[in-house]
Amino acid sequence: MTTLHIGVSTGSWWTSWSLDPVALIGIPLAAVLYYQGLQSLGSRRRFHGTWRPFTFYAGLLAIAVALLSPLDHLADELFMAHMTQHMLLMMIGVPLVLLGAPILPMLRGISRPIRRRLVIPTFQSLPVRFVLRTLSRPLVAWPVFIFSIFAWHLPALYEAALASEAIHLSEHAVFVIGGYLFWWNVIDPHPLRPNLTYLVRVPYIFVTVVPAFALGAFLTFADGPWYPTYELTAPLYGLSAIEDQQLGGVIMWIPGSFIIGTALILDLYMAVKREQKQQNIAEQLTIES
């Protein structure tokens, strides 16, 4: 791959830092906008409290580790590192950022003239609203998320991403967008209305566990390595290509399924809690009447 790194020798991968310009500019910019927006929210900041900013910055940190740290260089040479990178992007970074409820703070963080003259009119325009509304629909978001995972693990596309920096950046963009669309329907997109109730989110999340579980299992129990590149690089780290692939499959299989499963349990808890709350209100109204 032609990625620009600092100190990109195999023996010193821990000194190899990526100079991805999108991540170098985008991550600090998001952090600054979120911070400035929180300061301008006044009494409305109470909704975000302390834990939401913490999750937002933790999510940005996870994305930075995935894209800028030596992990990005190591992912070119070990499949298990590549899978760790993908997990940080789709299963950790994106949901943590969304838990930080970033829409309002980041909009408020943009200077008022730019926000009023450019940002708000753009997002209020009918074509943009149509595209965003369509992409965020569960029947669109879920297939995009699953397709992005499976398609980029096909040997031909995977090897192409290893060989071309442009394709590799496209892969990361698809993972982030796919992850964002999926988690948008799992985590409340405050201040916007969610597309799904808590109860309906349960099957939405459940049908995601099976494909992720299956792909991880296929990678782990494959008869041979899927990706020729790692047959040359994995032995440099004391692993055969199939051992490296098995470790990567386990990373996708167990932590990935655990994260999605945890989201399923938490959402089921929220659904039960909401149902109990509505029941209590109904009983109280009955007693008062």
Order of alpha helices (4+ residues) and beta strands (2+ residues): beta-beta-alpha-alpha-alpha-alpha-alpha-alpha-alpha-alpha-alpha-alpha-alpha-alpha-alpha-alpha
